[in-house]
Amino acid sequence: MNPPSYSRDFAPSASLMAIEQRDTLLRTLRDFFHARNFVEVDTPLLSNEIIPELHIEPIRSEDGSFLQASPELHMKRLLAAGARAIFQITRSFRAGERGQMHNPEFTIVEWYRVGDDMRAGIDLLDKLTQSLLGTLPAARTTYAEAFQRTLNICPHRATIDELSAAAKCAGVDVSTNMNRSHRDEWLNLLLATRVEPQLGSDRPEIVYHYPASQASLAKIVATDAGYDVAERFELYYHGIELANGFHELTGAAEQRRRFEAVNAARVADRRRALPIPESLLAALEHGLPNCTGVAFGFDRLVMFATGARSIDDVMTFSSYHGNIE
């Protein structure tokens, strides 16, 4: 029997087969975490606080509240209140993100476990990926190794002139709007255009030890090579980022300093500064235990499981179904 045809005025953007596959993956996800004694939690989607991010623009409601770009703010408050291992499957919202791999509203899986360092966080992410996608164990590569392999350059030591030369040698187009005086802008450009497409080509690949300047909410540690790195890690598969994890920063003063630095950078970029999340800083002051947290893009996971080419094809109703440019 042929599947029913629908008018695009009301039809779901995903096929019923893809919707059923989402359900199967959700069941597997919950079984994975429950088998490891994680507690499933839910936190507010709408709040008067938000975590300031340089490259993420939040969606604000008419009353000034924010749709959350991540459940991190509230989940860390739970950890400070005594929770030990928690996970959440929820919706996240980010303004201006639209394309083959992006939708302004999307499903995120986020988890935290007290006592985990970065290595334990990577191990858990790897096991979850194998469970969900049936893949081989992930390759594990430092950020420096990934740049060295692709561009033959050390991202932690290279000067702006050397990064610019590497971009020119690799034939990378440089936007006239890019801040060419900022090292991280060059690193992000090279990562996105030349390094990322090569990651996870035959099996998932977890990249770790990002530059200290890109720590965000992660701890910073010294290396034997003489430079500091962030205990941050990301999962890639076939060149696509699936997850982002941190060995979480627990110091309130340092976290406040980083939030203020993000806001200063936003203002310099002619964007609005965001309110400092005082409730999160209060939780850190109270005592956030040593832990690792990971955010996993569930819709992209479903894309790999179903072979879909667009995020529209795996979201029951995408925000702009049929309008990808």
C-alpha positions in Angstrom: 0.0 0.0 0.0 1.3 3.5 -0.9 1.8 5.9 2.0 -0.8 8.6 2.2 -0.1 11.9 0.5 -0.7 15.1 2.4 -1.1 18.8 1.7 1.9 20.7 2.8 -0.5 23.0 4.7 -0.6 20.6 7.6 1.7 17.6 6.9 4.5 16.8 9.3 8.0 17.5 8.0 9.2 14.0 9.0 7.9 10.8 7.6 6.1 8.4 10.0 9.0 6.0 9.7 11.4 8.7 10.9 9.1 9.6 13.8 9.0 5.9 14.8 12.8 5.8 14.6 13.0 8.9 16.9 10.8 6.9 19.4 13.1 3.9 19.3 16.2 6.1 19.9 14.5 7.9 22.8 13.7 4.6 24.4 17.3 3.4 24.0 18.6 6.7 25.4 16.4 6.5 28.5 17.4 2.8 29.0 21.1 3.7 28.7 20.9 6.4 31.4 18.5 4.5 33.7 20.8 1.5 33.6 23.5 3.8 35.0 21.3 5.2 37.8 20.8 8.6 36.2 17.6 10.5 37.2 15.6 12.1 34.4 14.8 15.7 35.2 12.9 18.6 33.6 13.7 22.3 33.9 12.1 25.5 32.7 12.1 26.4 29.0 11.4 30.0 29.9 13.4 32.0 32.4 14.5 35.5 33.2 18.1 34.3 33.2 20.3 33.0 30.4 23.9 31.9 30.1 25.7 34.5 28.0 27.3 33.0 24.9 29.4 34.8 22.3 28.2 32.8 19.3 24.7 31.9 20.4 21.8 34.4 20.2 18.9 33.7 22.5 15.2 34.2 21.8 13.5 36.7 24.1 9.8 36.8 24.9 7.8 40.0 25.0 8.1 40.2 28.8 11.9 40.0 28.7 12.2 36.3 29.6 14.4 34.0 27.6 13.7 30.7 25.9 16.6 28.6 27.0 19.4 27.8 24.6 20.5 25.0 27.0 19.1 23.5 30.2 22.6 23.8 31.8 21.8 26.8 34.0 19.1 24.9 35.9 20.7 21.5 35.9 23.8 22.8 37.6 21.6 24.4 40.2 20.2 20.8 40.8 23.8 19.5 41.2 24.6 22.1 43.7 21.5 21.1 45.6 22.7 17.5 45.9 21.8 15.7 42.7 24.4 13.2 41.6 23.7 12.0 38.1 21.0 13.6 36.0 19.9 13.7 32.4 17.3 15.6 30.4 15.7 15.4 26.9 14.3 18.8 26.2 13.8 21.6 23.6 16.4 24.3 23.2 16.0 27.6 21.3 18.5 29.7 19.4 17.7 32.8 17.2 18.9 33.0 13.6 20.0 29.3 13.3 18.5 27.9 10.2 19.8 25.5 7.6 20.3 21.9 6.6 21.6 21.1 10.1 20.0 23.8 12.1 16.5 24.8 13.4 15.7 27.6 15.8 13.9 25.0 18.0 15.6 21.6 18.5 15.9 18.7 20.8 18.9 18.5 23.1 20.0 15.7 25.4 22.0 17.0 28.3 23.5 15.1 31.2 25.8 15.6 34.3 27.5 13.1 36.6 29.2 14.1 39.8 32.8 12.7 40.2 33.5 12.4 36.5 36.6 14.0 35.1 37.1 14.7 31.4 38.2 11.2 30.6 35.2 9.6 32.3 32.9 12.1 30.4 34.5 11.1 27.1 34.1 7.4 28.0 30.4 7.8 28.7 29.7 9.8 25.5 31.5 7.1 23.5 29.5 4.3 25.0 26.2 6.2 24.4 27.1 6.8 20.8 27.9 3.1 20.3 24.6 2.2 21.9 22.5 4.6 19.8 24.2 4.2 16.4 26.0 0.9 16.6 29.3 2.4 15.7 32.9 1.4 16.5 34.5 3.0 19.5 35.3 6.7 18.8 38.7 7.8 17.9 40.2 10.3 20.4 42.1 13.2 19.1 43.5 16.4 20.7 42.6 19.7 19.1 46.3 20.2 18.4 46.5 16.8 16.6 43.5 17.6 14.5 45.0 20.9 13.3 48.5 19.3 12.8 47.0 16.4 10.8 45.0 18.7 8.5 46.9 22.0 8.3 50.4 21.1 9.7 50.1 23.9 12.3 50.0 24.1 16.1 46.8 25.9 17.0 48.0 26.7 20.5 51.3 28.4 19.4 50.6 29.8 15.9 50.5 33.5 15.6 47.7 35.4 13.8 50.0 35.8 10.8 50.7 32.1 10.7 47.0 31.2 11.0 46.3 33.7 8.2 49.0 32.1 6.0 47.5 28.7 6.7 44.1 29.9 5.6 45.5 31.4 2.4 47.5 28.2 1.7 44.4 26.1 2.2 42.3 28.3 -0.1 39.9 29.4 2.6 37.7 32.4 1.8 37.9 35.0 4.6 34.8 37.1 5.2 35.3 40.9 5.2 33.2 40.9 8.4 35.6 38.7 10.3 37.7 40.2 13.1 41.1 39.4 11.7 42.9 40.6 14.9 41.4 37.9 17.0 43.2 34.5 17.1 40.0 32.5 18.0 38.3 33.9 14.9 41.0 32.4 12.7 41.0 29.2 14.6 37.2 28.9 14.3 37.4 29.6 10.6 40.1 27.0 10.0 38.2 24.5 12.2 34.9 24.9 10.4 36.2 25.0 6.8 39.2 22.6 6.8 39.5 20.6 10.1 35.9 19.6 10.9 35.1 18.1 7.4 37.8 15.5 8.0 36.7 14.5 11.5 35.0 11.1 12.1 35.2 10.0 8.5 35.1 6.3 9.2 33.9 6.2 12.9 33.0 8.8 15.5 35.8 11.0 16.6 36.1 12.9 19.9 38.3 16.0 19.9 39.5 17.3 23.2 41.8 19.9 24.9 40.5 23.0 23.1 42.4 26.3 23.4 42.1 27.8 26.9 40.6 30.9 25.2 37.7 28.8 24.2 37.0 27.2 27.6 33.5 28.7 28.0 32.3 26.8 31.2 35.1 24.3 31.3 38.2 23.9 33.5 41.6 24.9 32.3 44.7 22.8 32.8 48.4 23.1 32.0 50.0 20.7 29.5 53.5 19.2 29.4 53.9 21.2 26.1 53.9 24.4 28.1 50.5 25.9 27.2 47.1 25.7 28.9 44.1 23.9 27.4 40.4 23.7 28.2 39.0 20.4 29.4 36.4 20.6 26.7 35.6 17.9 24.2 33.3 17.5 21.1 32.0 14.5 19.2 32.1 14.5 15.4 30.8 12.0 12.9 31.3 12.4 9.1 32.4 16.0 9.7 29.3 16.9 11.7 29.4 18.0 15.4 27.0 16.0 17.5 28.0 16.8 21.1 29.9 19.3 23.3 31.2 18.4 26.7 33.0 20.1 29.6 34.8 19.1 32.7 32.8 21.8 34.5 34.3 24.9 36.0 33.3 25.1 39.6 34.7 28.5 40.7 32.2 31.3 40.9 34.6 34.2 40.6 36.3 32.8 37.4 32.9 32.0 35.9 31.7 35.6 36.6 34.9 36.9 34.9 34.2 34.8 31.8 30.6 35.9 31.6 31.7 39.5 31.8 34.3 38.9 29.1 31.6 37.4 26.8 29.4 40.4 27.4 32.2 42.8 26.6 32.9 40.9 23.3 29.1 41.0 22.5 29.1 44.7 23.0 32.2 45.1 20.9 30.4 43.1 18.2 27.5 45.6 18.4 25.2 43.1 20.1 23.3 43.4 23.3 25.0 42.3 26.6 23.0 39.6 28.4 22.1 39.5 32.1 24.6 37.6 34.3 22.9 34.5 35.6 23.2 35.2 39.3 21.3 32.1 40.4 24.0 29.9 38.7 26.8 31.9 40.3 25.1 31.5 43.6 25.0 27.7 43.0 28.7 27.8 42.3 29.3 29.8 45.5 27.3 27.2 47.4 29.4 24.5 45.9 29.1 22.8 42.5 30.7 19.4 42.9 33.4 18.1 40.5 31.5 16.9 37.4 31.4 16.6 33.7 28.5 17.6 31.5 27.6 16.9 27.9 25.0 18.4 25.5 24.1 16.1 22.6 22.1 17.2 19.5 19.4 14.6 19.3 18.0 15.7 15.9 21.4 15.3 14.2 21.6 11.8 15.9 18.3 10.8 14.3 19.6 12.1 10.9 22.5 9.7 11.1 20.3 6.8 12.2 17.8 7.3 9.4 20.2 8.5 6.6 18.3 11.9 6.4 20.0 14.8 4.6 18.1 17.6 6.3 17.0 18.2 9.9 13.5 18.9 8.5 13.3 15.2 7.7 13.6 14.0 11.3 11.7 16.8 13.2 8.0 16.0 13.5 7.2 19.7 12.6 10.2 21.8 11.8 9.9 25.6 12.3 10.1 26.5 8.6 9.4 23.2 6.8 10.0 23.6 3.1 11.8 26.9 3.4 15.4 26.0 3.6 17.5 28.3 1.3 
